[in-house]
């Protein structure tokens, strides 16, 4: 006997409510809350039954054409600047930060016309900024036909 899609859905829903779906273990949960302390520095409190490690670090890329610099900006509250590692790799920038058991990692590909020798990094109030000078290139070039 063939069921309609609605009957199949009802059957699956009833099975779920009865708890007949096997579980691998207790529920996994993680949370955090952030507050700014009286000194103006962000503080993060993490909780849950999962060890917070290896989380992806979101990194914004800002191309400031006026100043001729490319900026990478990452929010990493609650860490000290000594806990942050910025590495220039072939074709990318890797950022890693560790605080206690928590670690954060992120990577951004670099454009070809970035001057790798001009890199500057600063960390203030939970914000990491890494900036590069952008080498100017002619946008177009006329080619003579022979």
URURJO-V173731 format. One line per field, one symbol per residue. psi: psi as a letter, one per 40 degrees, with the letter a starting at -180 (. if undefined). Layout:
psi: ???
//
This chain:
psi: hhiidddddddddddddefehiieaiihiiiiihihideehihhhiiafhhgifihhhhihhhgddefihhhhhhgieiiddehhhhhiheihhhhihhbehihiiihiiidfhhdeehhhihhfehhhhiiihhiihdihhhih.
//
